[in-house]
Protein backbone atom coordinates (compact mmCIF):
# COMPACT_ATOMS: atom_id res chain seq x y z
CA UNK A 1 0.00 0.00 0.00
CA UNK A 2 1.32 3.44 -0.91
CA UNK A 3 2.33 5.46 2.11
CA UNK A 4 0.79 8.90 2.56
CA UNK A 5 3.48 11.47 3.12
CA UNK A 6 2.87 15.07 4.05
CA UNK A 7 6.06 16.96 4.78
CA UNK A 8 5.88 19.57 7.56
CA UNK A 9 3.10 17.41 9.05
CA UNK A 10 0.57 19.46 7.11
CA UNK A 11 -2.57 17.48 6.26
CA UNK A 12 -4.37 17.94 2.94
CA UNK A 13 -7.97 19.07 2.95
CA UNK A 14 -10.08 15.90 3.13
CA UNK A 15 -12.41 14.94 0.31
CA UNK A 16 -16.05 15.26 1.48
CA UNK A 17 -17.84 11.98 2.13
CA UNK A 18 -21.33 11.54 0.68
CA UNK A 19 -23.90 9.70 2.79
CA UNK A 20 -24.66 6.01 2.38
CA UNK A 21 -27.90 6.70 0.49
CA UNK A 22 -25.99 8.75 -2.07
CA UNK A 23 -23.43 6.01 -2.56
CA UNK A 24 -26.17 3.43 -3.02
CA UNK A 25 -28.05 5.63 -5.49
CA UNK A 26 -24.90 6.74 -7.36
CA UNK A 27 -25.70 4.65 -10.48
CA UNK A 28 -28.83 6.75 -11.11
CA UNK A 29 -27.10 10.07 -10.43
CA UNK A 30 -25.58 12.23 -13.16
CA UNK A 31 -21.92 12.90 -13.85
CA UNK A 32 -20.65 16.49 -13.79
CA UNK A 33 -20.60 17.95 -17.29
CA UNK A 34 -18.72 21.13 -16.41
CA UNK A 35 -15.94 22.06 -14.00
CA UNK A 36 -14.94 25.38 -12.48
CA UNK A 37 -11.30 24.52 -11.91
CA UNK A 38 -9.71 27.63 -10.34
CA UNK A 39 -7.52 29.44 -9.61
CA UNK A 40 -7.72 29.58 -5.84
CA UNK A 41 -8.47 33.02 -4.31
CA UNK A 42 -9.64 34.35 -7.67
CA UNK A 43 -13.37 34.68 -6.98
CA UNK A 44 -14.36 31.09 -7.81
CA UNK A 45 -16.67 30.79 -4.80
CA UNK A 46 -18.61 33.89 -5.76
CA UNK A 47 -18.75 32.92 -9.43
CA UNK A 48 -19.94 29.42 -8.57
CA UNK A 49 -22.69 30.83 -6.36
CA UNK A 50 -23.72 33.33 -9.02
CA UNK A 51 -24.11 30.85 -11.88
CA UNK A 52 -25.74 28.31 -9.53
CA UNK A 53 -28.65 30.72 -9.24
CA UNK A 54 -29.67 29.53 -12.70
CA UNK A 55 -32.63 27.14 -12.41
CA UNK A 56 -30.98 24.96 -15.06
CA UNK A 57 -27.86 24.24 -13.01
CA UNK A 58 -28.47 21.24 -10.80
CA UNK A 59 -27.70 21.52 -7.10
CA UNK A 60 -24.94 19.32 -5.72
CA UNK A 61 -24.07 18.05 -2.29
CA UNK A 62 -21.26 20.53 -1.60
CA UNK A 63 -19.52 23.41 -3.35
CA UNK A 64 -16.19 21.58 -3.63
CA UNK A 65 -16.69 17.88 -4.26
CA UNK A 66 -12.89 17.48 -4.64
CA UNK A 67 -13.30 13.92 -5.91
CA UNK A 68 -10.82 14.33 -8.76
CA UNK A 69 -7.92 15.11 -6.40
CA UNK A 70 -8.56 12.13 -4.13
CA UNK A 71 -7.09 8.65 -4.16
CA UNK A 72 -8.15 6.61 -7.18
CA UNK A 73 -11.44 8.43 -7.89
CA UNK A 74 -14.24 6.63 -9.72
CA UNK A 75 -17.24 7.66 -11.79
CA UNK A 76 -19.52 6.44 -9.01
CA UNK A 77 -17.77 8.73 -6.53
CA UNK A 78 -18.27 11.65 -8.94
CA UNK A 79 -21.95 10.76 -9.33
CA UNK A 80 -22.57 10.46 -5.58
CA UNK A 81 -22.31 14.24 -5.12
CA UNK A 82 -24.78 15.06 -7.91
CA UNK A 83 -28.54 15.02 -8.47
CA UNK A 84 -30.43 12.06 -9.93
CA UNK A 85 -31.25 11.63 -13.59
CA UNK A 86 -34.94 11.84 -12.67
CA UNK A 87 -34.48 15.25 -11.04
CA UNK A 88 -32.58 16.47 -14.07
CA UNK A 89 -35.34 15.27 -16.43
CA UNK A 90 -37.95 17.07 -14.35
CA UNK A 91 -36.01 20.33 -14.39
CA UNK A 92 -35.46 20.07 -18.14
CA UNK A 93 -39.20 19.55 -18.76
CA UNK A 94 -40.08 22.44 -16.48
CA UNK A 95 -37.60 24.92 -17.96
CA UNK A 96 -37.58 23.72 -21.56
CA UNK A 97 -33.90 23.09 -22.05
CA UNK A 98 -30.81 21.20 -20.99
CA UNK A 99 -29.86 21.24 -17.31
CA UNK A 100 -26.16 21.23 -16.38
CA UNK A 101 -24.34 19.53 -13.50
CA UNK A 102 -21.00 20.84 -12.29
CA UNK A 103 -18.24 20.74 -9.75
CA UNK A 104 -16.11 23.65 -8.56
CA UNK A 105 -12.72 23.20 -6.93
CA UNK A 106 -9.82 25.68 -7.25
CA UNK A 107 -7.31 22.91 -6.49
CA UNK A 108 -8.24 21.16 -9.74
CA UNK A 109 -6.27 23.64 -11.85
CA UNK A 110 -3.05 23.07 -9.91
CA UNK A 111 -3.22 19.35 -9.12
CA UNK A 112 -1.12 17.44 -11.68
CA UNK A 113 -3.34 14.32 -11.94
CA UNK A 114 -6.66 16.12 -12.37
CA UNK A 115 -6.63 16.85 -16.14
CA UNK A 116 -6.14 13.21 -17.14
CA UNK A 117 -8.43 12.01 -14.34
CA UNK A 118 -11.19 14.34 -15.49
CA UNK A 119 -10.79 13.21 -19.09
CA UNK A 120 -10.89 9.54 -18.07
CA UNK A 121 -13.88 9.77 -15.71
CA UNK A 122 -15.99 12.55 -17.23
CA UNK A 123 -15.16 12.25 -20.93
CA UNK A 124 -13.82 14.69 -23.51
CA UNK A 125 -16.95 16.85 -23.86
CA UNK A 126 -17.15 18.56 -20.48
CA UNK A 127 -16.92 22.36 -20.32
CA UNK A 128 -14.19 23.98 -18.27
CA UNK A 129 -14.17 27.42 -16.67
CA UNK A 130 -10.97 29.07 -15.44
CA UNK A 131 -10.74 32.28 -13.43
CA UNK A 132 -7.23 33.76 -13.09
CA UNK A 133 -6.07 36.62 -10.86
CA UNK A 134 -2.95 38.79 -10.60
CA UNK A 135 -0.59 36.05 -9.35
CA UNK A 136 1.23 38.31 -6.88
CA UNK A 137 -2.00 39.44 -5.19
CA UNK A 138 -3.34 35.89 -5.40
CA UNK A 139 -0.25 34.63 -3.54
CA UNK A 140 -0.82 37.16 -0.76
CA UNK A 141 -4.52 36.26 -0.49
CA UNK A 142 -3.60 32.56 -0.42
CA UNK A 143 -1.07 33.21 2.35
CA UNK A 144 -3.61 35.12 4.46
CA UNK A 145 -6.09 32.27 3.92
CA UNK A 146 -3.61 29.70 5.25
CA UNK A 147 -2.84 31.93 8.23
CA UNK A 148 -6.54 32.09 9.10
CA UNK A 149 -6.78 28.30 8.82
CA UNK A 150 -3.83 27.93 11.19
CA UNK A 151 -1.82 26.04 8.57
CA UNK A 152 0.79 28.75 8.06
CA UNK A 153 3.01 29.97 10.92
CA UNK A 154 5.68 31.86 8.96
CA UNK A 155 5.60 35.48 7.87
CA UNK A 156 4.94 36.08 4.16
CA UNK A 157 8.56 36.59 3.12
CA UNK A 158 9.69 33.51 5.03
CA UNK A 159 6.85 31.43 3.60
CA UNK A 160 7.86 32.40 0.06
CA UNK A 161 11.48 31.56 0.81
CA UNK A 162 10.51 28.19 2.31
CA UNK A 163 8.20 27.21 -0.56
CA UNK A 164 10.84 25.51 -2.71
CA UNK A 165 11.90 23.18 0.10
CA UNK A 166 8.35 22.57 1.28
CA UNK A 167 7.21 21.52 -2.20
CA UNK A 168 10.36 19.67 -3.24
CA UNK A 169 9.32 16.54 -5.14
CA UNK A 170 5.63 16.85 -4.21
CA UNK A 171 4.31 17.73 -7.67
CA UNK A 172 6.04 14.78 -9.31
CA UNK A 173 5.01 12.44 -6.50
CA UNK A 174 1.37 13.42 -6.96
CA UNK A 175 1.69 12.93 -10.71
CA UNK A 176 3.24 9.47 -10.39
CA UNK A 177 1.33 7.95 -7.46
CA UNK A 178 -2.50 7.62 -7.73
CA UNK A 179 -2.68 7.20 -3.95
CA UNK A 180 -0.59 10.26 -3.10
CA UNK A 181 -1.94 13.35 -1.35
CA UNK A 182 0.04 16.35 -0.16
CA UNK A 183 -0.77 19.00 2.38
CA UNK A 184 2.23 21.19 1.50
CA UNK A 185 1.38 21.07 -2.21
CA UNK A 186 -2.14 22.27 -1.49
CA UNK A 187 -1.48 24.77 1.29
CA UNK A 188 1.98 26.26 0.75
CA UNK A 189 2.05 26.71 -3.04
CA UNK A 190 1.91 30.52 -3.02
CA UNK A 191 4.24 31.15 -5.95
CA UNK A 192 3.78 27.84 -7.77
CA UNK A 193 0.06 28.35 -8.25
CA UNK A 194 0.74 31.59 -10.10
CA UNK A 195 2.51 29.79 -12.94
CA UNK A 196 -0.74 29.67 -14.84
CA UNK A 197 0.63 28.74 -18.27
CA UNK A 198 2.20 25.54 -16.89
CA UNK A 199 -1.09 24.50 -15.31
CA UNK A 200 -3.27 25.38 -18.29
CA UNK A 201 -0.95 23.53 -20.67
CA UNK A 202 -1.70 20.28 -18.86
CA UNK A 203 -5.42 20.90 -19.19
CA UNK A 204 -5.10 21.96 -22.84
CA UNK A 205 -3.31 18.68 -23.52
CA UNK A 206 -6.25 16.75 -22.07
CA UNK A 207 -9.16 18.66 -23.62
CA UNK A 208 -9.87 20.60 -26.81
CA UNK A 209 -9.30 24.32 -26.42
CA UNK A 210 -12.89 25.15 -27.37
CA UNK A 211 -14.08 23.42 -24.18
CA UNK A 212 -12.46 26.20 -22.10
CA UNK A 213 -13.59 29.62 -21.02
CA UNK A 214 -10.60 31.40 -19.46
CA UNK A 215 -11.48 34.59 -17.58
CA UNK A 216 -9.61 37.14 -15.52
CA UNK A 217 -10.76 37.79 -11.97
CA UNK A 218 -10.20 41.52 -12.35
CA UNK A 219 -12.85 41.61 -15.10
CA UNK A 220 -15.20 39.56 -12.94
CA UNK A 221 -14.76 41.84 -9.94
CA UNK A 222 -15.54 44.85 -12.15
CA UNK A 223 -18.62 43.35 -13.84
CA UNK A 224 -19.81 40.21 -12.01
CA UNK A 225 -23.24 40.06 -13.68
CA UNK A 226 -21.84 40.40 -17.19
CA UNK A 227 -19.08 37.86 -16.65
CA UNK A 228 -21.41 35.48 -14.79
CA UNK A 229 -23.81 35.52 -17.72
CA UNK A 230 -20.90 34.95 -20.09
CA UNK A 231 -20.18 31.74 -18.18
CA UNK A 232 -23.81 30.69 -18.49
CA UNK A 233 -23.67 31.36 -22.23
CA UNK A 234 -20.56 29.14 -22.46
CA UNK A 235 -22.63 26.42 -20.77
CA UNK A 236 -25.47 26.91 -23.26
CA UNK A 237 -27.77 28.44 -20.64
CA UNK A 238 -29.75 31.69 -20.73
CA UNK A 239 -28.66 34.76 -18.80
CA UNK A 240 -30.19 35.38 -15.39
CA UNK A 241 -31.04 38.58 -13.58
CA UNK A 242 -29.07 39.07 -10.40
CA UNK A 243 -27.85 41.78 -8.10
CA UNK A 244 -24.60 43.36 -9.16
CA UNK A 245 -22.85 42.45 -5.91
CA UNK A 246 -23.24 39.49 -3.61
CA UNK A 247 -21.89 39.50 -0.06
CA UNK A 248 -18.30 38.33 -0.37
CA UNK A 249 -17.46 34.76 0.61
CA UNK A 250 -13.94 33.67 1.54
CA UNK A 251 -12.81 37.26 1.04
CA UNK A 252 -10.39 37.20 3.95
CA UNK A 253 -9.25 40.14 6.02
CA UNK A 254 -8.31 43.63 4.92
CA UNK A 255 -4.59 43.25 5.59
CA UNK A 256 -2.52 45.03 2.95
CA UNK A 257 0.28 43.12 1.22
CA UNK A 258 3.83 44.39 1.73
CA UNK A 259 4.46 46.67 -1.30
CA UNK A 260 8.13 45.71 -1.69
CA UNK A 261 7.30 42.00 -1.56
CA UNK A 262 4.52 42.39 -4.15
CA UNK A 263 6.90 44.34 -6.40
CA UNK A 264 9.52 41.59 -6.18
CA UNK A 265 6.88 38.94 -6.75
CA UNK A 266 5.69 40.70 -9.89
CA UNK A 267 9.26 40.76 -11.16
CA UNK A 268 9.52 37.01 -10.55
CA UNK A 269 6.17 36.41 -12.23
CA UNK A 270 7.00 38.49 -15.31
CA UNK A 271 8.28 35.53 -17.41
CA UNK A 272 5.28 33.43 -16.29
CA UNK A 273 2.91 36.20 -17.37
CA UNK A 274 4.60 36.39 -20.77
CA UNK A 275 4.10 32.64 -21.18
CA UNK A 276 0.43 33.05 -20.27
CA UNK A 277 0.07 35.90 -22.76
CA UNK A 278 1.53 33.71 -25.51
CA UNK A 279 -0.61 30.71 -24.56
CA UNK A 280 -3.91 32.60 -24.44
CA UNK A 281 -3.02 35.21 -27.08
CA UNK A 282 -4.44 37.72 -24.61
CA UNK A 283 -2.54 40.06 -22.33
CA UNK A 284 -3.45 39.66 -18.64
CA UNK A 285 -4.97 42.82 -17.13
CA UNK A 286 -2.65 42.93 -14.11
CA UNK A 287 0.73 44.63 -13.68
CA UNK A 288 3.46 42.40 -15.05
CA UNK A 289 6.44 43.95 -13.23
Secondary structure, DSSP 8 states (H G I E B T S, - for coil): ------GGG----------HHHHHTGGGB----EEEEE-TTSSHHHHHHHHTTSTTB---S-S---GGGSTT--HHHHHHTS-BHHHHHHHHHHHTS--B-EEE-THHHH-TTHHHHHHHHH-TT-EEEEEE--HHHHHHHHHHHHHHHT---S-HHHHHHHHHHHTTTHHHHHHH-TT---HHHHHS-TTGGG-HHHHHHHHHHHS-GGGEEEEEHHHHHH-HHHHHHHHHHHTT-------S----SS--------HHHHHHHHHHHHHHHHHHHHHHTS--SS---
